[in-house]
Amino acid sequence: MTSKPGSFAKRIYLPRLLGSAAGFWAVSVVLNDSAMPAWVWILLVFHGFIWPHVAYMLARKVPVPYLVECRNMIVESAFGGLWVAAMQFNALPCTLLVSMFCMNCIAVGGPRLLIASLPMMASICVVASAFLGSSFLPETHHDQVYACLPMLAVYPIAVAWAAYKLAAKLAEHKRQFKEASRFDSLTGLLNQGAWKTVLNEEFMAARHRELPSTLALIDIDHFKAINDTHGHPVGDEVIRLLTATLRESSRSIDVAGRLGGDEFGLVLRNATASQAEVMLLRLKQSITDVFTAQSDLPRVSLSIGAAQLSRPMGEPQDWLVAADAALYDAKRQGRNRLVISAPEEVVARG
């Protein structure tokens, strides 16, 4: 979910390309009315048509393009100071140039980058004024006004488009992160919080539809001893294999989650206690068969407590407590068994 190296630089590339070209047009029309040395025109052409490509190449292949782009913006602040001085502080184009530059800095690095860049602009402006002369031109000719229009119209649209794409990408990353945060990293099942949310939803839906639904809590017997004897990597492999078997043994409408290290929850939708019993016993047998076939893994058994949703249960916690009590009974009776709490009876199966 992290951005690829250079993606930040790529988003800035088009606005910089358009902005530099529009800036070249505005500055060149102003400079055309004054006698400027050849080196000023050479730098103007470089900044207008070559610099965007150089900046992109500098940032596109580094691990952290953002840091390079911040340095690029400081370089652009130096160009900005030069053009303000070269245009003899012509009111409209200079104000527009400085405004667009400030917008760039804030878009890339916020107020901190702007504060870091303005001294560079001011310093270069002072030095350039010493070489090129200094005067203030409050009036802007009609041709200079028209030359500023592309920068005023096109460049903000390009920046807005880049900002929109960035916001869309961030929204997608946020959605992916939120989705990933619902799942357990080892098993890929819903984690405890997400599974309990599903449990609450199923509780309300089942009561509304008046359809049967059964909740099962599954515990690996003596899992701590497995970790202590064989090591945590083996314990993780046991968890993964159990998860795979749980998925294969469950229906598509059932919802499984990992509640803790060795405890799992399973919501069996549209299943009565007797239907759940058949499915859970099949799961127990599948676990026995799978781990018997794995000579490099310890034998594994399950204790399972299940409770069918009943009318006296007023909230999801009541359902969870009933299943937990059944799981406790399964452990108290010697483990490796299934205990089901139906609305009117408690059934134990080895």
Sequence and secondary structure as in RCSB ss.txt:
>XXXX:A:sequence
MTSKPGSFAKRIYLPRLLGSAAGFWAVSVVLNDSAMPAWVWILLVFHGFIWPHVAYMLARKVPVPYLVECRNMIV
ESAFGGLWVAAMQFNALPCTLLVSMFCMNCIAVGGPRLLIASLPMMASICVVASAFLGSSFLPETHHDQVYACLP
MLAVYPIAVAWAAYKLAAKLAEHKRQFKEASRFDSLTGLLNQGAWKTVLNEEFMAARHRELPSTLALIDIDHFKA
INDTHGHPVGDEVIRLLTATLRESSRSIDVAGRLGGDEFGLVLRNATASQAEVMLLRLKQSITDVFTAQSDLPRV
SLSIGAAQLSRPMGEPQDWLVAADAALYDAKRQGRNRLVISAPEEVVARG
>XXXX:A:secstr
    TTHHHHHHHHHHHHHHHHHHHHHHHHHTTS   HHHHHHHHIIIIIHHHHHHHHHHTSS HHHHHHHHHHH
HHHHHHHHHHHTTT HHHHHHHHHHHHHHHHHHHHHHHHHHHHHHHHHHHHHHHHHH         HHHHHHHHH
HHHHHHHHHHHHHHHHHHHHHHHHHHHHHHTTB TTT SB HHHHHHHHHHHHHHHHHHT  EEEEEEEETTHHH
HHHHH HHHHHHHHHHHHHHHHHHS TT EEEE SSSEEEEEEET  HHHHHHHHHHHHHHHHHHHHH TTS   
 EEEEEEE  TT  SHHHHHHHHHHHHHHHHHTTSS EEEE SS EEEE 
